[in-house]
Amino acid sequence: MFNFAVLKNRPLKTNFNDKQIQILEVAEKLFAERGFDGTSIRNIAKEAKINIAMVSYYFGSKERLLESLIFYRTSDFKDQLGNLSQEDLDPAAKINKLIELYISRINRNKGIYRILYFELPTKERQEKLQAFAELKKENLKTLENIIKEGQEKGIFRKDIIIPLITSTIMGTFFHFYMNRPFFENLLNLNTEESYNNYIKNDLTKHIQQTIKALLIYEIATNNKFAQANTDK
């Protein structure tokens, strides 16, 4: 049985052998296509061309398999955020870079993030995935530290609801992603390359502008009034 205690402190891809990774990637594909409840351990074993007992041996329940999959795809993000928080950048630049990291990661790993976005909201499922909940809290703590740094320097406003920042980032991305045919037609995104370039550049910039407005709107407004009074 896989030891979950190691998942919180070590890079995930060094903790799984080739057979486990094969099972995780098949599970990711099926969970994303059919949903968590619509996929059975038997489905996963059949698709992976292995004995059903092997899935149970490595991961136990389907919930534990989902948790392992989430850690496999997302846990190294904690290290990326930690490195970002230590960079010699002003808080606003750190937020912009954080958004770039989020969007790039989500777009490269749409399967797992679709599962996270649509399969985890239920209270029952979240209660069964406490280890992942702790990882999310740690990532949120990094964001909170960056924002508090900006507040202490007088850059960010004081009334920010920090937990909703990541919801705003992911919600905007998934609205775009789930309405892909509409936006492809509207924006003339006729190839996979043009679609991904739009996400990397235009959508990312839009989200950065949105978050910037949430963080420093009052300061920008005050500066505008101050400039107006100076011009009189």
CYANA upper distance limits for C-alpha pairs under 8 A (distance plus 0.5 A):
  1 MET  CA     57 TYR  CA      6.10
  1 MET  CA     58 TYR  CA      5.42
  1 MET  CA     59 PHE  CA      6.60
  1 MET  CA     60 GLY  CA      7.40
  2 PHE  CA     58 TYR  CA      6.14
  2 PHE  CA     59 PHE  CA      6.52
  3 ASN  CA      7 LEU  CA      8.29
  4 PHE  CA      8 LYS  CA      8.29
  6 VAL  CA     10 ARG  CA      6.71
  7 LEU  CA     11 PRO  CA      7.94
  7 LEU  CA     12 LEU  CA      6.87
  7 LEU  CA     15 ASN  CA      8.34
  7 LEU  CA     71 PHE  CA      7.57
  7 LEU  CA     75 SER  CA      8.49
  8 LYS  CA     75 SER  CA      8.22
  8 LYS  CA    131 ALA  CA      8.30
  8 LYS  CA    135 LEU  CA      7.82
 10 ARG  CA     14 THR  CA      8.36
 10 ARG  CA     15 ASN  CA      8.32
 11 PRO  CA     15 ASN  CA      7.75
 11 PRO  CA     75 SER  CA      7.46
 11 PRO  CA     76 ASP  CA      6.43
 12 LEU  CA     16 PHE  CA      7.60
 12 LEU  CA     71 PHE  CA      7.08
 12 LEU  CA     72 TYR  CA      5.67
 12 LEU  CA     73 ARG  CA      8.44
 12 LEU  CA     75 SER  CA      7.08
 12 LEU  CA     76 ASP  CA      7.56
 13 LYS  CA     72 TYR  CA      6.75
 16 PHE  CA     20 GLN  CA      6.24
 16 PHE  CA     21 ILE  CA      6.69
 17 ASN  CA     21 ILE  CA      6.78
 18 ASP  CA     22 GLN  CA      6.68
 19 LYS  CA     23 ILE  CA      6.85
 20 GLN  CA     24 LEU  CA      6.66
 20 GLN  CA     58 TYR  CA      7.57
 21 ILE  CA     25 GLU  CA      6.59
 22 GLN  CA     26 VAL  CA      6.76
 22 GLN  CA     48 ALA  CA      7.52
 23 ILE  CA     27 ALA  CA      6.58
 23 ILE  CA     44 ILE  CA      7.73
 23 ILE  CA     45 ALA  CA      8.15
 23 ILE  CA     48 ALA  CA      6.76
 23 ILE  CA     55 VAL  CA      7.75
 24 LEU  CA     28 GLU  CA      6.58
 24 LEU  CA     65 LEU  CA      7.92
 24 LEU  CA     68 SER  CA      8.21
 24 LEU  CA     69 LEU  CA      6.16
 25 GLU  CA     29 LYS  CA      6.81
 25 GLU  CA     69 LEU  CA      8.40
 26 VAL  CA     30 LEU  CA      6.81
 26 VAL  CA     44 ILE  CA      6.86
 26 VAL  CA     47 GLU  CA      7.30
 26 VAL  CA     48 ALA  CA      6.70
 27 ALA  CA     31 PHE  CA      6.36
 27 ALA  CA     44 ILE  CA      6.30
 27 ALA  CA     66 LEU  CA      8.43
 27 ALA  CA     69 LEU  CA      8.41
 28 GLU  CA     32 ALA  CA      6.53
 28 GLU  CA     69 LEU  CA      7.61
 28 GLU  CA    111 GLY  CA      6.88
 28 GLU  CA    112 ILE  CA      6.74
 29 LYS  CA     33 GLU  CA      6.70
 29 LYS  CA    111 GLY  CA      7.15
 30 LEU  CA     34 ARG  CA      6.16
 30 LEU  CA     35 GLY  CA      7.61
 30 LEU  CA     36 PHE  CA      8.49
 30 LEU  CA     39 THR  CA      6.97
 30 LEU  CA     44 ILE  CA      7.80
 31 PHE  CA     35 GLY  CA      5.01
 31 PHE  CA     36 PHE  CA      5.38
 31 PHE  CA     38 GLY  CA      8.10
 31 PHE  CA     39 THR  CA      6.73
 31 PHE  CA    115 ILE  CA      7.20
 32 ALA  CA     36 PHE  CA      8.18
 32 ALA  CA    111 GLY  CA      5.84
 32 ALA  CA    112 ILE  CA      7.48
 32 ALA  CA    114 ARG  CA      6.90
 32 ALA  CA    115 ILE  CA      6.25
 34 ARG  CA     38 GLY  CA      5.75
 34 ARG  CA     39 THR  CA      6.63
 35 GLY  CA     39 THR  CA      6.86
 35 GLY  CA    115 ILE  CA      7.85
 35 GLY  CA    119 GLU  CA      7.56
 36 PHE  CA    115 ILE  CA      8.20
 36 PHE  CA    119 GLU  CA      7.00
 39 THR  CA     43 ASN  CA      6.71
 39 THR  CA     44 ILE  CA      7.89
 40 SER  CA     44 ILE  CA      6.98
 40 SER  CA     62 LYS  CA      8.23
 41 ILE  CA     45 ALA  CA      6.67
 41 ILE  CA     52 ILE  CA      7.36
 41 ILE  CA     55 VAL  CA      7.70
 41 ILE  CA     62 LYS  CA      7.11
 42 ARG  CA     46 LYS  CA      6.57
 42 ARG  CA     52 ILE  CA      6.46
 43 ASN  CA     47 GLU  CA      6.65
 44 ILE  CA     48 ALA  CA      6.53
 45 ALA  CA     49 LYS  CA      6.34
 45 ALA  CA     50 ILE  CA      5.68
 45 ALA  CA     51 ASN  CA      6.52
 45 ALA  CA     52 ILE  CA      5.58
 45 ALA  CA     55 VAL  CA      7.32
 46 LYS  CA     50 ILE  CA      6.90
 46 LYS  CA     51 ASN  CA      8.21
 46 LYS  CA     52 ILE  CA      8.20
 50 ILE  CA     54 MET  CA      7.48
 51 ASN  CA     55 VAL  CA      7.94
 52 ILE  CA     56 SER  CA      7.33
 53 ALA  CA     57 TYR  CA      6.49
 54 MET  CA     58 TYR  CA      6.71
 55 VAL  CA     59 PHE  CA      6.45
 55 VAL  CA     60 GLY  CA      7.57
 56 SER  CA     60 GLY  CA      4.80
 56 SER  CA     61 SER  CA      6.94
 59 PHE  CA     64 ARG  CA      6.35
 59 PHE  CA     65 LEU  CA      5.72
 59 PHE  CA     68 SER  CA      8.18
 60 GLY  CA     64 ARG  CA      6.77
 60 GLY  CA     65 LEU  CA      7.60
 61 SER  CA     65 LEU  CA      6.86
 62 LYS  CA     66 LEU  CA      6.73
 63 GLU  CA     67 GLU  CA      6.72
 63 GLU  CA    128 LYS  CA      7.59
 63 GLU  CA    129 LEU  CA      8.00
 64 ARG  CA     68 SER  CA      6.62
 64 ARG  CA    129 LEU  CA      8.38
 65 LEU  CA     69 LEU  CA      6.66
 66 LEU  CA     70 ILE  CA      6.70
 67 GLU  CA     71 PHE  CA      6.78
 67 GLU  CA    129 LEU  CA      6.84
 67 GLU  CA    131 ALA  CA      8.36
 67 GLU  CA    132 PHE  CA      7.27
 68 SER  CA     72 TYR  CA      6.50
 69 LEU  CA     73 ARG  CA      6.80
 69 LEU  CA    112 ILE  CA      8.39
 70 ILE  CA     74 THR  CA      6.39
 70 ILE  CA     75 SER  CA      8.13
 70 ILE  CA    112 ILE  CA      7.44
 70 ILE  CA    132 PHE  CA      7.94
 71 PHE  CA     75 SER  CA      5.43
 71 PHE  CA    132 PHE  CA      7.69
 73 ARG  CA    109 ASN  CA      8.25
 73 ARG  CA    112 ILE  CA      7.69
 74 THR  CA     78 LYS  CA      8.30
 75 SER  CA     79 ASP  CA      8.28
 75 SER  CA    135 LEU  CA      7.85
 76 ASP  CA     80 GLN  CA      7.13
 77 PHE  CA     81 LEU  CA      6.67
 77 PHE  CA    139 ASN  CA      8.46
 78 LYS  CA     82 GLY  CA      6.61
 78 LYS  CA    135 LEU  CA      8.26
 78 LYS  CA    138 GLU  CA      7.88
 78 LYS  CA    139 ASN  CA      6.26
 79 ASP  CA     83 ASN  CA      6.62
 80 GLN  CA     84 LEU  CA      6.70
 81 LEU  CA     85 SER  CA      6.71
 81 LEU  CA     98 LEU  CA      7.75
 81 LEU  CA    139 ASN  CA      7.58
 81 LEU  CA    142 THR  CA      7.09
 82 GLY  CA     86 GLN  CA      7.18
 82 GLY  CA    142 THR  CA      7.22
 83 ASN  CA     87 GLU  CA      7.05
 84 LEU  CA     94 LYS  CA      7.30
 84 LEU  CA     97 LYS  CA      8.39
 84 LEU  CA     98 LEU  CA      7.99
 85 SER  CA     94 LYS  CA      7.69
 85 SER  CA    142 THR  CA      7.34
 85 SER  CA    145 ASN  CA      8.34
 85 SER  CA    146 ILE  CA      7.08
 87 GLU  CA     94 LYS  CA      8.49
 89 LEU  CA     93 ALA  CA      6.49
 89 LEU  CA     94 LYS  CA      6.60
 90 ASP  CA     94 LYS  CA      6.85
 90 ASP  CA    150 GLY  CA      8.33
 91 PRO  CA     95 ILE  CA      6.74
 91 PRO  CA    146 ILE  CA      6.41
 91 PRO  CA    147 ILE  CA      7.37
 91 PRO  CA    149 GLU  CA      7.08
 91 PRO  CA    150 GLY  CA      5.70
 91 PRO  CA    155 ILE  CA      8.39
 92 ALA  CA     96 ASN  CA      6.88
 92 ALA  CA    150 GLY  CA      7.78
 92 ALA  CA    155 ILE  CA      8.33
 92 ALA  CA    212 LYS  CA      8.16
 93 ALA  CA     97 LYS  CA      6.71
 94 LYS  CA     98 LEU  CA      6.48
 94 LYS  CA    146 ILE  CA      7.77
 95 ILE  CA     99 ILE  CA      6.73
 95 ILE  CA    146 ILE  CA      7.93
 95 ILE  CA    208 GLN  CA      8.45
 96 ASN  CA    100 GLU  CA      6.89
 96 ASN  CA    208 GLN  CA      6.33
 97 LYS  CA    101 LEU  CA      6.74
 98 LEU  CA    102 TYR  CA      6.72
 99 ILE  CA    103 ILE  CA      6.62
 99 ILE  CA    169 ILE  CA      7.85
 99 ILE  CA    204 THR  CA      7.65
 99 ILE  CA    207 ILE  CA      8.04
 99 ILE  CA    208 GLN  CA      7.10
100 GLU  CA    104 SER  CA      6.44
100 GLU  CA    200 LYS  CA      8.37
100 GLU  CA    204 THR  CA      6.98
101 LEU  CA    105 ARG  CA      6.49
102 TYR  CA    106 ILE  CA      6.56
102 TYR  CA    169 ILE  CA      8.40
103 ILE  CA    107 ASN  CA      6.47
103 ILE  CA    169 ILE  CA      8.48
103 ILE  CA    170 MET  CA      8.47
103 ILE  CA    173 PHE  CA      7.92
103 ILE  CA    199 ILE  CA      8.28
103 ILE  CA    200 LYS  CA      7.94
103 ILE  CA    204 THR  CA      7.22
104 SER  CA    108 ARG  CA      6.68
104 SER  CA    200 LYS  CA      7.41
105 ARG  CA    109 ASN  CA      6.60
106 ILE  CA    110 LYS  CA      6.05
106 ILE  CA    113 TYR  CA      6.68
107 ASN  CA    196 ASN  CA      8.49
107 ASN  CA    199 ILE  CA      8.45
109 ASN  CA    113 TYR  CA      6.95
110 LYS  CA    114 ARG  CA      6.32
111 GLY  CA    115 ILE  CA      6.92
112 ILE  CA    116 LEU  CA      6.69
113 TYR  CA    117 TYR  CA      6.42
114 ARG  CA    118 PHE  CA      6.52
114 ARG  CA    119 GLU  CA      8.30
115 ILE  CA    119 GLU  CA      5.56
115 ILE  CA    120 LEU  CA      7.68
116 LEU  CA    120 LEU  CA      5.94
116 LEU  CA    121 PRO  CA      8.49
117 TYR  CA    121 PRO  CA      7.72
120 LEU  CA    125 ARG  CA      6.46
120 LEU  CA    126 GLN  CA      6.60
121 PRO  CA    125 ARG  CA      7.86
121 PRO  CA    126 GLN  CA      7.45
122 THR  CA    126 GLN  CA      6.83
123 LYS  CA    127 GLU  CA      6.65
124 GLU  CA    128 LYS  CA      7.09
125 ARG  CA    129 LEU  CA      6.97
126 GLN  CA    130 GLN  CA      7.11
126 GLN  CA    133 ALA  CA      7.79
129 LEU  CA    133 ALA  CA      6.91
130 GLN  CA    134 GLU  CA      6.77
131 ALA  CA    135 LEU  CA      6.99
132 PHE  CA    136 LYS  CA      6.79
133 ALA  CA    137 LYS  CA      6.81
134 GLU  CA    138 GLU  CA      6.83
135 LEU  CA    139 ASN  CA      6.87
136 LYS  CA    140 LEU  CA      6.58
137 LYS  CA    141 LYS  CA      6.59
138 GLU  CA    142 THR  CA      7.18
139 ASN  CA    143 LEU  CA      7.22
140 LEU  CA    144 GLU  CA      6.59
140 LEU  CA    163 PRO  CA      7.55
141 LYS  CA    145 ASN  CA      6.63
142 THR  CA    146 ILE  CA      6.92
143 LEU  CA    147 ILE  CA      6.78
143 LEU  CA    162 ILE  CA      8.27
144 GLU  CA    148 LYS  CA      6.53
144 GLU  CA    162 ILE  CA      6.95
145 ASN  CA    149 GLU  CA      6.58
146 ILE  CA    150 GLY  CA      6.89
147 ILE  CA    151 GLN  CA      6.69
147 ILE  CA    156 PHE  CA      7.47
147 ILE  CA    162 ILE  CA      8.42
148 LYS  CA    152 GLU  CA      6.59
149 GLU  CA    153 LYS  CA      6.84
150 GLY  CA    154 GLY  CA      6.74
150 GLY  CA    155 ILE  CA      5.55
150 GLY  CA    156 PHE  CA      5.65
151 GLN  CA    155 ILE  CA      6.19
151 GLN  CA    156 PHE  CA      5.15
151 GLN  CA    157 ARG  CA      6.71
151 GLN  CA    158 LYS  CA      6.82
155 ILE  CA    216 ILE  CA      7.07
155 ILE  CA    219 ILE  CA      8.02
156 PHE  CA    215 LEU  CA      5.67
156 PHE  CA    216 ILE  CA      5.49
156 PHE  CA    219 ILE  CA      8.28
157 ARG  CA    215 LEU  CA      6.28
157 ARG  CA    216 ILE  CA      6.19
157 ARG  CA    217 TYR  CA      8.15
157 ARG  CA    218 GLU  CA      7.31
157 ARG  CA    219 ILE  CA      7.89
160 ILE  CA    214 LEU  CA      7.92
160 ILE  CA    215 LEU  CA      7.22
161 ILE  CA    165 ILE  CA      7.69
162 ILE  CA    166 THR  CA      8.48
163 PRO  CA    167 SER  CA      7.70
164 LEU  CA    168 THR  CA      6.57
165 ILE  CA    169 ILE  CA      6.91
165 ILE  CA    211 ILE  CA      7.72
166 THR  CA    170 MET  CA      6.61
167 SER  CA    171 GLY  CA      6.11
168 THR  CA    172 THR  CA      6.54
168 THR  CA    211 ILE  CA      8.47
169 ILE  CA    173 PHE  CA      6.92
169 ILE  CA    207 ILE  CA      6.94
169 ILE  CA    211 ILE  CA      8.47
170 MET  CA    174 PHE  CA      6.57
171 GLY  CA    175 HIS  CA      6.59
172 THR  CA    176 PHE  CA      6.93
172 THR  CA    207 ILE  CA      7.87
173 PHE  CA    177 TYR  CA      6.62
173 PHE  CA    203 LEU  CA      8.25
174 PHE  CA    178 MET  CA      6.20
175 HIS  CA    179 ASN  CA      6.66
176 PHE  CA    180 ARG  CA      6.53
176 PHE  CA    183 PHE  CA      7.62
179 ASN  CA    183 PHE  CA      6.95
180 ARG  CA    184 GLU  CA      6.39
181 PRO  CA    185 ASN  CA      6.72
182 PHE  CA    186 LEU  CA      6.57
183 PHE  CA    187 LEU  CA      6.17
183 PHE  CA    188 ASN  CA      8.30
183 PHE  CA    189 LEU  CA      8.03
184 GLU  CA    188 ASN  CA      5.97
184 GLU  CA    189 LEU  CA      4.99
184 GLU  CA    190 ASN  CA      6.96
184 GLU  CA    195 TYR  CA      7.74
185 ASN  CA    189 LEU  CA      7.11
185 ASN  CA    190 ASN  CA      8.19
189 LEU  CA    194 SER  CA      5.91
189 LEU  CA    195 TYR  CA      5.80
189 LEU  CA    198 TYR  CA      8.47
190 ASN  CA    194 SER  CA      7.16
190 ASN  CA    195 TYR  CA      7.81
191 THR  CA    195 TYR  CA      6.71
192 GLU  CA    196 ASN  CA      6.65
193 GLU  CA    197 ASN  CA      6.50
194 SER  CA    198 TYR  CA      6.55
195 TYR  CA    199 ILE  CA      6.98
196 ASN  CA    200 LYS  CA      6.66
197 ASN  CA    201 ASN  CA      6.50
197 ASN  CA    202 ASP  CA      8.35
198 TYR  CA    202 ASP  CA      5.61
198 TYR  CA    203 LEU  CA      6.65
199 ILE  CA    203 LEU  CA      5.21
199 ILE  CA    204 THR  CA      6.55
200 LYS  CA    204 THR  CA      6.23
201 ASN  CA    205 LYS  CA      6.53
202 ASP  CA    206 HIS  CA      6.61
203 LEU  CA    207 ILE  CA      6.74
204 THR  CA    208 GLN  CA      6.64
205 LYS  CA    209 GLN  CA      6.65
206 HIS  CA    210 THR  CA      6.69
207 ILE  CA    211 ILE  CA      6.64
208 GLN  CA    212 LYS  CA      6.48
209 GLN  CA    213 ALA  CA      6.64
210 THR  CA    214 LEU  CA      6.97
211 ILE  CA    215 LEU  CA      6.69
212 LYS  CA    216 ILE  CA      6.43
212 LYS  CA    217 TYR  CA      7.81
213 ALA  CA    217 TYR  CA      5.26
216 ILE  CA    220 ALA  CA      6.74
217 TYR  CA    221 THR  CA      6.61
218 GLU  CA    222 ASN  CA      6.56
219 ILE  CA    223 ASN  CA      6.57
220 ALA  CA    224 LYS  CA      6.71
221 THR  CA    225 PHE  CA      6.85
222 ASN  CA    226 ALA  CA      6.51
223 ASN  CA    227 GLN  CA      6.55
224 LYS  CA    228 ALA  CA      6.67
225 PHE  CA    229 ASN  CA      6.67
226 ALA  CA    230 THR  CA      6.73
227 GLN  CA    231 ASP  CA      6.74
228 ALA  CA    232 LYS  CA      7.09
